[in-house]
Amino acid sequence: MQGYDLKQEVTDKYSLRGRVFNKVREDILSGKYKENEELKEIAIGEELGVSRTPVREAFRQLELEGLIQIIPNKGAYVTGITIEDVKDIYMIRSKLEGLCASWACEHITKEQLEEMEENIYLAKFHAEKGHFEQMSELDSRFHEIMYEACNSKMLEHLLKDFHQYVQRVRRKTLSTIERSLASNSEHQAIMEAIRDNNPERADELATLHIHNAYENMVKNGLKEAYLNE
């Protein structure tokens, strides 16, 4: 008979909670669950094939992130990401992306730099063809490479979370050839500053890139994207 493994039990418990947390979080951010919608523990547990305990634990973690509100004796309700949250995320993100780009100058590997260059080449091709789904994926990957290259797991974690928070609205407001090409040109300038080991320039360009992305969102229907959910 195999001995009792407390460590494995703890690992399984938290991986299960993590799986529920990530799935519900993804569903909130994708718009599957709408603002003020009640989340049912039993229904989500049945959907994911788990008991109510990991669902309840995931709800507590989602509340800490500000994505839901748990009202005692009533239930859990989606708060999601509001228009005001989007603005806050972009303003905070602009500072963090600048820091990330400056740190990447020192730590980026040859392989990461080569992937950035290939990413920019492919993005230009897809932007000119109007392939916006591929552009969105390549845009996300460019930022992920930079996050990984900064050599800070704390900064990487923060930026990946912020980036995920606004994926839904980005897809709805960035589908133009003009912005896709402009965004890719900004990526190229950031990459060149990192390649040239110029942290001040990389910081400046990465910060400006996020400000430009937010201004484009406002110009191309940020409010409408929320009103038409």
N, C-alpha and C positions, 0 to 999 in steps of 0.2 A: 504494500500500500504506500502510495507516494505521500511524503510528509507535507504538513501544512506550510504554505509559503505566504507569510504575511506581506512581504514586500511585493509579491506578484499580485496579491489581492488588492493592495493599495494602488498599484499601477493600473490594473484593470478598471478599478472604480473611477480613477481620474481620467483615463483614456475614454471611458464611456461617457462621462460627463462632458469631456472635451468634444467628443463627436456630436453630442446633442447641441452643445453651445455653438459650435461652428456652423451646424446646419441651420439652426434657428436664426442665428446672426446673419447668415447669408440670405435667408428668406426675407428678413426684415429689410436688409440693405438693397435687395433686388426689387422690393416693392410687392412681393407676394403677400405680406401682411401689411395692411394699411394703418395709418396713424389712428390711434384710439381703438383699434380692433383688439378684442380680448383674445389672449392666447390660452388655450385649454390644455391643461397638463395631460389629461387622459388621452385626448385626441392626438397630441404630439407624441406621446409615449407609444400609442398604438401604431402611428405612422412609422416611427423609427424602430419599433420592436424592442422597447425598453420599459422598465417600470417607471413609476412616477418620481422616484427618488432622484435619479440623474437629471430628469427634466426640471425638478424643483431646484436642484443645485445650479443648473445652467441658467435658470431664470434669475437667480441671485447674482450671478456673474454678469448677465446682460443688464441688470439694473445698475450695477456698478459702472458700466460703460455708458449709462444714460440712454440705452435703447428701449428699455421698457420701464414701466412703473408698477410696482406691486402694491396693491391697496389691500390692507388687512381685511379679511372676511368678505372680500369681493372677488379679487382675482388679479391677473397680470395683464397690463394693457400696453400696447405699442406706443412709444413716443417717437421713435425713429429719428431721422435727421431732418431738421427743419431748414428753411431758407437761411435763417439767421445762423444756424449751425454751420451751413456750407461756407458762409462768409468767414466765420471764425476759423474753421478748419483751414481755409486757404491762406488767411493771414498768418496763422501759426505755422502752417506748412512752409510758407515762403521763407521764414527764418530758418527752419530746420533743414530745408533742402539746400539752402545756401551753406550752412554749416557742413552738411553731408558732402557737398561737392568739394568744399575746401579740404576736408579730411581725406577724400578720395584721391586727391593729388598725391598724397604721400603713400597711400596704401594700395592703390589699384594695381592689379596684376596685368601681365602682358595678355593673358587669355581674356580677362574682363574687358580690356581696352579693345581687343580685336572683336569681341562680341558687340561692343558699343558701335564700332565702325560698321560692322555688318548690319546691325539693327537700323542704323541711319540710312544705309543704302537701300535696304528692303522697304523701309517706311516711305522713302521718296517714290519708289516704284508704285507702291500700293496707293499712295496719296494721289498721284497723277492719274491712276486708273479709277479713282473713286471707290476703292475697296475699304470702306470705313470700319468694318468689323476687324479686318486684319490690322488696320492702322491703330485701332484701340488696343489690340493685343500687343502690338509692337511698342506703342507708347508706354503701356504699363511695364513692359519688360525693360525698356531703357531705364526707367526710374528704379526698378528692382536691382539692376546691375549696379547702379550708383549707390544704392542703399547697402548692398553687399560689399561694395568696394570701400566704404568708409571705415570698415574694420571696427565698428561699434555695434554690438548686438542690441544695446538699449536704443540707440538712435534708429537702427534698422527696424526694430519692432514698432516703434512709434510711427515712423513714416509709412510702413506697410499698412498699419491700421488706418491712418488718415487717408491714404490713397484708396483703400477699399471702401471707406465710408462714402465717397463721392462717385463711385463707379457708375451708379445708375444714372445720375443726372449728367455726368460727362458724356455718356453714350447718346443722350438725347440732344445735347447742345453743341457738340463738337463735330457733327457730321457735315463739314464743308471742306471742299478742296483747299480753299484759301487758308483756313486755320490749320488744316493738317500739314500743309507745306510750310507755313510759318512756324508751327510748333516743331517740326522736324529740323528746320534751320536753326532754331534756338537750341535744340538738342545737340546739333553739330558744333555750335559755338561753345557750349558747355564742355563737350567731349574734348575739343581742341585745347581749352584752358586746362583741363585735367591732364591731358597728354603732355602739355608744356610745363606742367608742375607750377601753375600760377594760381595759388589758392585764393588770392584776393579777387582775381578776375572770375574764377569759377564760382565763388560765393555770390558775386554781383549778378552774374548771368543766370544762375539757378534761381535766385530770389526774384529777379525780373520775369523769368519764365513762368513762375507760378502766379505772379500778379497778372501777367498777360492772359493766362488761362482763365483766371477768374473774371477778368473784364470781358473776355469773349463769351463766357457763360451768361453774364448779365445781358450782353448785347443780343445774344441769340436764344433768349427764351428761358432763362432760369426760372422765373415765376410761372410761366406757362407750363413748364415741365412738371411743376408741382400741382398746379391747378387742374391739369388734365389727367391726373392719375386715375 
